[in-house]
Amino acid sequence: MNKRRFGKKGATIALALALTIPAVTPAAAMANKGHVTIDSVKFNGMDAPKTIEQMVQTYSNASLDVKYSNGEVKKFPLSYKRLFKSEDKIASNKGELIPAGTPIDVNGNPIIDKSVEGKPTYFVSDAPDSNSLLNPIGGKLYMVTHYEYQTFDAAGKSAYGVVPASMSLSTLEQDKKTGELTPKDVKKIDFSSVNGLWIPCNGSLSPWNTHLGSEEYEPDARSFELNPTSSARTQVEGFAQLYFGDKSKANPYFYGFIPEIKVNDNGSASVSKHYSIGRFSHELMKMMPDNRTAFFGDDGSYTTMFMYVADKEKDLSAGTLYAAKFQQTGTENGGAGNLEWIKLGHASDKEIKAIIDSNVKFSDIFETSDAPKEGFKAIKQYTYGKTEYLKVKPGMEKAAAFLESRRYAAIQGATSEFNKMEGVTLNEKDKKVYIAISDQSAGMLANSADPADDIKLPKIKSGVTYQLDLTKNQKDNTGQKINSNYVAGKMSGLITGEDSTAADTYGNTANVNKIANPDNLSYSEALRTLFIGEDSGMHTNNFVWAYNVDTKELTRILSNPAGAESTGLFAADNRKGHSYIMSNFQHPGDELEGKSITAVDKNELIKAMEKEIGIDRTGGVGYISGLPSLEDLQNKNRDVNSIFHK
């Protein structure tokens, strides 16, 4: 989630319980002696787009077959419903309507793009990302949406990382019969209490119905302090100028955390940042069923796998942070290894915020050397990008662990060689976590020149989706038992992409019938299906895929506009009796100019993209519809043949 520049199992499965088609009540069962349960489900895929018209659209012509215990099979055609584009003026803000993707400053005012003299306009993000469709609150449906960044300003200059980011809270109306969603009210979420929002990538819904956001690509505090021309300095100062109106308020340690958004009974949203979870390139945070343990994506090159165990259930204000050491066991199907967890420390949000508020600097935490030196540890990690020699200053271990989590983890011996580690999701029944390595290269290849070389896996530029096996009674590197029953002990490849030696006629440089650069992941317990969205320059059109974890069948179910990344993937098994697969797209038309496309006229494709959507100017928010509905079962359970009629 980033700019790319850088067979059934067992006998009858009562899937109905979670598929928003719950088991029929005793009264209904008596009314219908032919009571039917769901036996199995199967997605029927769709071809990759072939025409310019298809390549410009967000669409699905896939379907879902549902087999019932009476032997009947019912087919449900799928389609895509757009809720809004980020440029649509539907967000109410201080009595006016502004584009949904427009950020607001510390005072709640829309941030204005003044890059073209005499033509001020709203900044509008072209990068909608995460969606959380919350469980009903006070009978209402709410959706939190991220707007990750803005690609260009009105003058055509890069605005990435300079323009403050934002989230919106949408109140959605639902058609009781069809389940169709319509945005009734959209509001911007206020982040002034936490110094604004930095590059929110993916996110997740907590088991206690709050939205867990993210701040990706944390600015490098070392470069910020020591190099006034670095991108870290220019981006954070530019951000501060636009957000606070004062670049002197720039502080890299304000950003790189997990924000939690709670929607209150009156429909308002409150925000907190969880500093005790650690500071790194948060792709997202995924909670485990104990409401205490979490795993993360750490996006970028030379990154680290982290685990957090909160002190209390449903309370992320204090806990223990761990980092993984990867112990490779094989290369089959992408790769495999055991995971040892290194304890980095325990902290509370209050403790770490106090350190930040003291205006701590990188040089307060570490001593540095330009060459190998006694007492200094050689590491390589994402934000600095090259080998550095560091030593933690006495008494600064907690600051290092929670403000420079990746650096401190590497110093303690954790693996900092993961590349493009992105989406994370949970299969609760099987106690597995799925995690996307979008691009298996760079630090994940053998490289004896690196300070550490734990990972020596095959190069697969189109990426690998891995599974982590969760177990209990695991100990950390010190021999202490980890206080969680959901600790990942093993990691193994599940689904691999397939790189091509040359582009096909549509410009694809990876097999179009396999996943390329997996990013968003979401799992449906009801459907026993892992949904995977692409962030791929290797596929001209990015897709959403459905992978049945029992049959191992992989099916394409959605195509996004050419050049656009698939984002916001979120499977909601039951929202007031209906099921949804939320799915967005961002930066449409990006990088088409450089692609080798001959199957269609590339210039005409670019013109069509510009006309129908706009290139790098807007993004779309919506969902895949057509899944079976609880409403149908309740209304028609007396007629087996029409139970799931849409």
PAVO-925324 format. One record per residue (C-alpha): x, z, y; residue number from 1. Coordinates in steps of 0.2 Angstrom, whole numbers. Layout:
! PAVO-925324
{r {X Z Y} NUM}
...
//
This chain:
! PAVO-925324
{r {0 0 0} 1}
{r {12 -6 13} 2}
{r {18 -21 22} 3}
{r {25 -32 8} 4}
{r {41 -34 18} 5}
{r {50 -22 11} 6}
{r {-65 -9 -147} 7}
{r {-73 6 -144} 8}
{r {-67 23 -149} 9}
{r {-76 33 -162} 10}
{r {-94 32 -165} 11}
{r {-108 31 -152} 12}
{r {-100 37 -135} 13}
{r {-113 45 -124} 14}
{r {-105 37 -109} 15}
{r {-122 39 -100} 16}
{r {-117 56 -95} 17}
{r {-105 50 -82} 18}
{r {-110 32 -79} 19}
{r {-124 38 -68} 20}
{r {-135 35 -84} 21}
{r {-136 52 -90} 22}
{r {-144 57 -107} 23}
{r {-163 56 -106} 24}
{r {-171 73 -102} 25}
{r {-182 81 -116} 26}
{r {-198 76 -107} 27}
{r {-192 58 -106} 28}
{r {-186 58 -124} 29}
{r {-204 63 -129} 30}
{r {-212 50 -118} 31}
{r {-200 37 -126} 32}
{r {-197 39 -145} 33}
{r {-185 25 -144} 34}
{r {-172 35 -134} 35}
{r {-157 24 -131} 36}
{r {-139 29 -127} 37}
{r {-124 18 -122} 38}
{r {-113 13 -136} 39}
{r {-100 4 -127} 40}
{r {-96 -7 -112} 41}
{r {-86 -23 -109} 42}
{r {-81 -32 -93} 43}
{r {-81 -51 -94} 44}
{r {-68 -58 -82} 45}
{r {-67 -71 -69} 46}
{r {-55 -86 -66} 47}
{r {-42 -85 -52} 48}
{r {-49 -95 -37} 49}
{r {-46 -113 -37} 50}
{r {-53 -120 -21} 51}
{r {-50 -116 -2} 52}
{r {-67 -109 -1} 53}
{r {-64 -97 -15} 54}
{r {-47 -92 -9} 55}
{r {-54 -87 8} 56}
{r {-67 -76 0} 57}
{r {-68 -58 -6} 58}
{r {-79 -61 -22} 59}
{r {-83 -57 -40} 60}
{r {-92 -67 -53} 61}
{r {-87 -56 -67} 62}
{r {-100 -46 -77} 63}
{r {-102 -30 -87} 64}
{r {-109 -30 -105} 65}
{r {-118 -14 -110} 66}
{r {-121 -11 -128} 67}
{r {-135 2 -133} 68}
{r {-137 12 -148} 69}
{r {-152 1 -153} 70}
{r {-140 -14 -154} 71}
{r {-146 -22 -138} 72}
{r {-133 -29 -126} 73}
{r {-137 -31 -108} 74}
{r {-127 -41 -96} 75}
{r {-125 -35 -78} 76}
{r {-118 -48 -65} 77}
{r {-106 -41 -53} 78}
{r {-104 -45 -34} 79}
{r {-95 -40 -19} 80}
{r {-104 -31 -4} 81}
{r {-95 -30 12} 82}
{r {-99 -14 23} 83}
{r {-90 -19 38} 84}
{r {-74 -27 45} 85}
{r {-61 -16 55} 86}
{r {-64 -26 70} 87}
{r {-83 -23 70} 88}
{r {-89 -13 85} 89}
{r {-98 0 75} 90}
{r {-89 16 78} 91}
{r {-97 28 90} 92}
{r {-85 36 102} 93}
{r {-89 46 118} 94}
{r {-105 36 121} 95}
{r {-98 19 117} 96}
{r {-96 8 102} 97}
{r {-78 3 98} 98}
{r {-70 -6 83} 99}
{r {-70 4 67} 100}
{r {-51 1 65} 101}
{r {-47 7 83} 102}
{r {-36 23 84} 103}
{r {-40 37 96} 104}
{r {-27 48 106} 105}
{r {-25 66 107} 106}
{r {-40 67 119} 107}
{r {-51 57 108} 108}
{r {-50 41 119} 109}
{r {-48 24 111} 110}
{r {-30 18 112} 111}
{r {-28 2 122} 112}
{r {-17 -12 119} 113}
{r {-9 -17 136} 114}
{r {4 -29 128} 115}
{r {-3 -44 137} 116}
{r {-3 -41 156} 117}
{r {-20 -41 164} 118}
{r {-29 -42 147} 119}
{r {-31 -24 140} 120}
{r {-40 -23 124} 121}
{r {-43 -11 109} 122}
{r {-29 -9 96} 123}
{r {-38 -14 80} 124}
{r {-30 -10 63} 125}
{r {-30 -25 51} 126}
{r {-26 -13 37} 127}
{r {-41 -3 30} 128}
{r {-35 7 15} 129}
{r {-41 22 6} 130}
{r {-60 25 3} 131}
{r {-67 41 -3} 132}
{r {-86 40 -6} 133}
{r {-90 59 -6} 134}
{r {-103 67 -17} 135}
{r {-119 70 -7} 136}
{r {-118 83 7} 137}
{r {-135 89 13} 138}
{r {-142 75 3} 139}
{r {-132 62 13} 140}
{r {-118 50 8} 141}
{r {-102 50 18} 142}
{r {-86 39 16} 143}
{r {-69 43 23} 144}
{r {-59 27 26} 145}
{r {-40 25 31} 146}
{r {-33 12 43} 147}
{r {-15 12 38} 148}
{r {-7 3 52} 149}
{r {-8 -12 65} 150}
{r {3 -27 60} 151}
{r {4 -35 78} 152}
{r {-1 -31 95} 153}
{r {-10 -44 106} 154}
{r {6 -51 112} 155}
{r {11 -55 94} 156}
{r {25 -41 93} 157}
{r {26 -30 78} 158}
{r {16 -14 80} 159}
{r {19 -7 63} 160}
{r {23 12 64} 161}
{r {22 12 83} 162}
{r {3 13 85} 163}
{r {-5 29 79} 164}
{r {-16 27 64} 165}
{r {-34 33 61} 166}
{r {-47 37 49} 167}
{r {-66 35 50} 168}
{r {-81 45 43} 169}
{r {-96 34 39} 170}
{r {-113 40 35} 171}
{r {-121 28 23} 172}
{r {-139 24 19} 173}
{r {-143 20 1} 174}
{r {-157 9 -5} 175}
{r {-165 20 -18} 176}
{r {-169 6 -30} 177}
{r {-155 -6 -29} 178}
{r {-141 6 -23} 179}
{r {-136 -5 -9} 180}
{r {-126 4 4} 181}
{r {-127 1 23} 182}
{r {-117 10 37} 183}
{r {-128 20 47} 184}
{r {-116 29 58} 185}
{r {-97 27 60} 186}
{r {-86 40 69} 187}
{r {-67 42 71} 188}
{r {-60 58 64} 189}
{r {-50 69 76} 190}
{r {-32 73 71} 191}
{r {-27 81 88} 192}
{r {-25 98 79} 193}
{r {-11 91 68} 194}
{r {-2 80 80} 195}
{r {-10 64 75} 196}
{r {-10 53 59} 197}
{r {5 43 53} 198}
{r {3 28 42} 199}
{r {-11 34 30} 200}
{r {-9 24 14} 201}
{r {-20 28 -1} 202}
{r {-30 44 -4} 203}
{r {-41 53 -16} 204}
{r {-56 64 -18} 205}
{r {-53 81 -23} 206}
{r {-63 90 -37} 207}
{r {-71 101 -23} 208}
{r {-77 86 -13} 209}
{r {-64 85 1} 210}
{r {-54 69 5} 211}
{r {-35 70 2} 212}
{r {-26 58 13} 213}
{r {-8 53 15} 214}
{r {6 50 27} 215}
{r {18 36 20} 216}
{r {35 31 25} 217}
{r {40 47 34} 218}
{r {52 44 48} 219}
{r {70 48 44} 220}
{r {74 64 54} 221}
{r {93 60 53} 222}
{r {92 43 61} 223}
{r {79 50 74} 224}
{r {92 63 79} 225}
{r {108 54 79} 226}
{r {104 36 82} 227}
{r {93 32 98} 228}
{r {91 14 93} 229}
{r {85 17 76} 230}
{r {68 12 70} 231}
{r {64 30 67} 232}
{r {67 35 85} 233}
{r {58 20 93} 234}
{r {43 21 81} 235}
{r {41 40 83} 236}
{r {43 39 102} 237}
{r {32 24 104} 238}
{r {19 34 93} 239}
{r {21 49 104} 240}
{r {19 39 120} 241}
{r {2 31 114} 242}
{r {-5 47 106} 243}
{r {1 61 118} 244}
{r {5 50 133} 245}
{r {22 58 132} 246}
{r {37 52 122} 247}
{r {46 68 124} 248}
{r {34 76 112} 249}
{r {40 64 98} 250}
{r {45 74 82} 251}
{r {48 66 65} 252}
{r {44 82 56} 253}
{r {26 81 62} 254}
{r {23 67 49} 255}
{r {25 64 31} 256}
{r {12 76 24} 257}
{r {-5 77 15} 258}
{r {-20 79 27} 259}
{r {-36 86 20} 260}
{r {-53 81 27} 261}
{r {-68 92 24} 262}
{r {-85 85 29} 263}
{r {-96 100 34} 264}
{r {-115 102 31} 265}
{r {-119 95 49} 266}
{r {-109 79 46} 267}
{r {-94 84 56} 268}
{r {-76 83 49} 269}
{r {-62 96 50} 270}
{r {-44 92 47} 271}
{r {-29 101 40} 272}
{r {-11 96 35} 273}
{r {-4 104 20} 274}
{r {15 107 24} 275}
{r {18 117 9} 276}
{r {15 101 -2} 277}
{r {32 94 4} 278}
{r {37 80 16} 279}
{r {40 63 8} 280}
{r {32 45 8} 281}
{r {15 51 2} 282}
{r {6 36 -6} 283}
{r {-8 48 -12} 284}
{r {-11 65 -20} 285}
{r {-21 66 -36} 286}
{r {-28 83 -42} 287}
{r {-29 88 -60} 288}
{r {-44 97 -68} 289}
{r {-37 114 -65} 290}
{r {-40 112 -46} 291}
{r {-21 117 -44} 292}
{r {-9 104 -51} 293}
{r {-6 88 -42} 294}
{r {5 72 -44} 295}
{r {10 60 -31} 296}
{r {16 42 -27} 297}
{r {32 42 -17} 298}
{r {32 24 -10} 299}
{r {48 15 -5} 300}
{r {65 12 -13} 301}
{r {75 26 -21} 302}
{r {61 39 -21} 303}
{r {56 54 -32} 304}
{r {42 60 -43} 305}
{r {34 76 -37} 306}
{r {22 89 -44} 307}
{r {14 103 -34} 308}
{r {5 118 -42} 309}
{r {-6 128 -29} 310}
{r {-7 147 -30} 311}
{r {-26 147 -30} 312}
{r {-39 135 -36} 313}
{r {-46 123 -23} 314}
{r {-34 130 -10} 315}
{r {-19 119 -5} 316}
{r {-12 131 8} 317}
{r {2 138 -3} 318}
{r {10 133 -19} 319}
{r {26 128 -28} 320}
{r {34 111 -27} 321}
{r {43 102 -41} 322}
{r {53 86 -43} 323}
{r {56 76 -59} 324}
{r {72 72 -68} 325}
{r {69 56 -78} 326}
{r {78 56 -95} 327}
{r {76 39 -102} 328}
{r {71 36 -120} 329}
{r {68 17 -121} 330}
{r {65 1 -112} 331}
{r {50 -6 -122} 332}
{r {35 -12 -113} 333}
{r {43 -8 -96} 334}
{r {52 8 -101} 335}
{r {50 26 -106} 336}
{r {57 43 -103} 337}
{r {55 62 -104} 338}
{r {52 72 -88} 339}
{r {61 88 -84} 340}
{r {54 97 -69} 341}
{r {66 105 -56} 342}
{r {58 119 -46} 343}
{r {61 116 -27} 344}
{r {53 132 -20} 345}
{r {37 140 -15} 346}
{r {30 140 2} 347}
{r {14 142 12} 348}
{r {8 130 26} 349}
{r {10 143 38} 350}
{r {28 146 34} 351}
{r {33 127 35} 352}
{r {22 124 51} 353}
{r {32 139 59} 354}
{r {48 130 55} 355}
{r {42 114 62} 356}
{r {36 122 78} 357}
{r {53 130 81} 358}
{r {59 112 84} 359}
{r {70 112 69} 360}
{r {82 97 68} 361}
{r {90 88 54} 362}
{r {107 95 59} 363}
{r {100 113 58} 364}
{r {96 110 40} 365}
{r {111 100 33} 366}
{r {130 98 36} 367}
{r {135 80 33} 368}
{r {151 71 28} 369}
{r {156 53 30} 370}
{r {165 54 13} 371}
{r {166 64 -3} 372}
{r {170 82 1} 373}
{r {171 98 -9} 374}
{r {154 107 -8} 375}
{r {144 92 -3} 376}
{r {132 82 -14} 377}
{r {132 63 -14} 378}
{r {114 57 -15} 379}
{r {104 41 -11} 380}
{r {86 41 -6} 381}
{r {73 31 3} 382}
{r {73 35 22} 383}
{r {92 33 24} 384}
{r {95 19 12} 385}
{r {113 22 8} 386}
{r {124 36 0} 387}
{r {125 51 11} 388}
{r {135 67 8} 389}
{r {125 83 11} 390}
{r {126 102 11} 391}
{r {112 113 14} 392}
{r {116 126 28} 393}
{r {114 144 23} 394}
{r {96 151 24} 395}
{r {89 133 26} 396}
{r {84 130 8} 397}
{r {65 132 12} 398}
{r {66 120 27} 399}
{r {76 108 16} 400}
{r {64 109 1} 401}
{r {48 106 11} 402}
{r {54 96 26} 403}
{r {67 85 17} 404}
{r {59 86 0} 405}
{r {67 70 -7} 406}
{r {85 74 -1} 407}
{r {84 92 -7} 408}
{r {77 86 -24} 409}
{r {91 74 -26} 410}
{r {104 88 -21} 411}
{r {96 99 -35} 412}
{r {98 85 -48} 413}
{r {81 77 -48} 414}
{r {80 58 -50} 415}
{r {78 48 -33} 416}
{r {79 31 -41} 417}
{r {60 26 -42} 418}
{r {55 10 -33} 419}
{r {38 7 -26} 420}
{r {29 21 -34} 421}
{r {12 19 -28} 422}
{r {-6 23 -35} 423}
{r {-10 38 -46} 424}
{r {-26 42 -56} 425}
{r {-32 53 -70} 426}
{r {-39 51 -87} 427}
{r {-46 68 -89} 428}
{r {-52 67 -107} 429}
{r {-36 60 -114} 430}
{r {-25 71 -103} 431}
{r {-16 56 -95} 432}
{r {-11 52 -78} 433}
{r {-8 34 -74} 434}
{r {5 29 -60} 435}
{r {9 12 -53} 436}
{r {27 6 -51} 437}
{r {23 -9 -40} 438}
{r {40 -17 -41} 439}
{r {52 -12 -55} 440}
{r {69 -16 -47} 441}
{r {82 -8 -35} 442}
{r {86 10 -40} 443}
{r {77 8 -57} 444}
{r {90 -4 -63} 445}
{r {107 1 -70} 446}
{r {119 3 -55} 447}
{r {135 13 -58} 448}
{r {139 12 -40} 449}
{r {124 24 -36} 450}
{r {127 43 -35} 451}
{r {116 45 -50} 452}
{r {110 32 -62} 453}
{r {96 41 -73} 454}
{r {85 25 -73} 455}
{r {92 9 -82} 456}
{r {76 -1 -85} 457}
{r {73 -19 -86} 458}
{r {69 -29 -70} 459}
{r {51 -33 -68} 460}
{r {47 -38 -50} 461}
{r {29 -39 -54} 462}
{r {28 -21 -59} 463}
{r {23 -9 -72} 464}
{r {8 3 -74} 465}
{r {14 19 -83} 466}
{r {5 33 -91} 467}
{r {11 51 -91} 468}
{r {6 63 -105} 469}
{r {0 80 -99} 470}
{r {4 96 -109} 471}
{r {4 114 -106} 472}
{r {18 128 -110} 473}
{r {31 118 -101} 474}
{r {46 126 -93} 475}
{r {56 121 -77} 476}
{r {74 118 -76} 477}
{r {78 137 -75} 478}
{r {68 141 -91} 479}
{r {53 148 -82} 480}
{r {36 143 -88} 481}
{r {27 132 -76} 482}
{r {10 140 -72} 483}
{r {0 124 -76} 484}
{r {-8 116 -91} 485}
{r {-7 99 -84} 486}
{r {12 96 -83} 487}
{r {18 78 -87} 488}
{r {31 78 -101} 489}
{r {33 60 -105} 490}
{r {31 44 -96} 491}
{r {29 27 -104} 492}
{r {25 9 -99} 493}
{r {6 4 -102} 494}
{r {4 -13 -93} 495}
{r {18 -25 -87} 496}
{r {18 -39 -76} 497}
{r {26 -56 -80} 498}
{r {38 -64 -67} 499}
{r {39 -83 -66} 500}
{r {55 -93 -64} 501}
{r {46 -104 -51} 502}
{r {30 -104 -41} 503}
{r {15 -113 -48} 504}
{r {5 -125 -38} 505}
{r {-5 -111 -30} 506}
{r {11 -102 -24} 507}
{r {10 -88 -38} 508}
{r {27 -82 -44} 509}
{r {20 -71 -57} 510}
{r {8 -75 -71} 511}
{r {-9 -76 -63} 512}
{r {-17 -70 -79} 513}
{r {-8 -53 -78} 514}
{r {-6 -40 -65} 515}
{r {7 -42 -52} 516}
{r {13 -28 -41} 517}
{r {0 -14 -46} 518}
{r {-4 -3 -32} 519}
{r {-21 6 -31} 520}
{r {-27 14 -47} 521}
{r {-44 22 -50} 522}
{r {-51 28 -67} 523}
{r {-69 29 -73} 524}
{r {-72 42 -86} 525}
{r {-89 35 -89} 526}
{r {-83 17 -92} 527}
{r {-66 22 -100} 528}
{r {-59 10 -89} 529}
{r {-43 10 -77} 530}
{r {-46 -1 -62} 531}
{r {-30 -8 -54} 532}
{r {-28 -17 -37} 533}
{r {-13 -27 -32} 534}
{r {-2 -27 -17} 535}
{r {7 -43 -22} 536}
{r {17 -57 -13} 537}
{r {19 -64 -31} 538}
{r {0 -68 -32} 539}
{r {-7 -79 -17} 540}
{r {-24 -70 -20} 541}
{r {-23 -52 -25} 542}
{r {-35 -46 -38} 543}
{r {-44 -31 -45} 544}
{r {-42 -28 -63} 545}
{r {-52 -18 -76} 546}
{r {-42 -11 -91} 547}
{r {-51 -3 -106} 548}
{r {-40 11 -112} 549}
{r {-48 10 -129} 550}
{r {-49 -9 -133} 551}
{r {-33 -12 -122} 552}
{r {-42 -27 -114} 553}
{r {-37 -33 -97} 554}
{r {-50 -41 -86} 555}
{r {-50 -49 -68} 556}
{r {-65 -43 -59} 557}
{r {-62 -47 -40} 558}
{r {-52 -59 -30} 559}
{r {-47 -55 -12} 560}
{r {-43 -67 2} 561}
{r {-27 -76 2} 562}
{r {-12 -66 8} 563}
{r {-23 -50 8} 564}
{r {-18 -34 -1} 565}
{r {-31 -26 -12} 566}
{r {-34 -8 -5} 567}
{r {-47 6 -5} 568}
{r {-50 6 -24} 569}
{r {-61 20 -29} 570}
{r {-73 21 -44} 571}
{r {-88 32 -40} 572}
{r {-97 35 -57} 573}
{r {-113 43 -49} 574}
{r {-118 44 -31} 575}
{r {-137 49 -30} 576}
{r {-140 39 -46} 577}
{r {-130 23 -43} 578}
{r {-112 18 -47} 579}
{r {-99 9 -36} 580}
{r {-82 2 -36} 581}
{r {-76 4 -18} 582}
{r {-63 -10 -13} 583}
{r {-56 -16 3} 584}
{r {-43 -29 9} 585}
{r {-30 -28 22} 586}
{r {-19 -41 32} 587}
{r {-28 -57 26} 588}
{r {-18 -73 27} 589}
{r {-1 -63 28} 590}
{r {14 -73 23} 591}
{r {5 -89 18} 592}
{r {16 -100 29} 593}
{r {31 -97 17} 594}
{r {22 -100 1} 595}
{r {24 -116 -9} 596}
{r {6 -121 -11} 597}
{r {2 -139 -17} 598}
{r {-14 -137 -27} 599}
{r {-24 -136 -11} 600}
{r {-19 -142 7} 601}
{r {-9 -126 13} 602}
{r {-12 -130 31} 603}
{r {-31 -132 28} 604}
{r {-31 -116 19} 605}
{r {-22 -107 34} 606}
{r {-35 -115 46} 607}
{r {-49 -109 35} 608}
{r {-42 -91 34} 609}
{r {-40 -91 53} 610}
{r {-58 -97 55} 611}
{r {-67 -87 42} 612}
{r {-58 -70 44} 613}
{r {-43 -71 56} 614}
{r {-25 -69 50} 615}
{r {-17 -51 52} 616}
{r {-31 -47 64} 617}
{r {-44 -38 54} 618}
{r {-48 -31 36} 619}
{r {-63 -28 26} 620}
{r {-72 -13 19} 621}
{r {-84 -14 4} 622}
{r {-88 -12 -14} 623}
{r {-91 -20 -31} 624}
{r {-110 -19 -35} 625}
{r {-121 -22 -50} 626}
{r {-116 -8 -61} 627}
{r {-131 0 -71} 628}
{r {-142 12 -61} 629}
{r {-149 29 -64} 630}
{r {-164 24 -54} 631}
{r {-169 11 -67} 632}
{r {-167 23 -81} 633}
{r {-179 36 -73} 634}
{r {-192 23 -69} 635}
{r {-192 12 -84} 636}
{r {-187 23 -99} 637}
{r {-203 19 -108} 638}
{r {-198 1 -110} 639}
{r {-181 -1 -120} 640}
{r {-180 -20 -115} 641}
{r {-181 -16 -96} 642}
{r {-172 1 -95} 643}
{r {-157 -7 -86} 644}
{r {-166 -21 -77} 645}
{r {-158 -24 -60} 646}
//
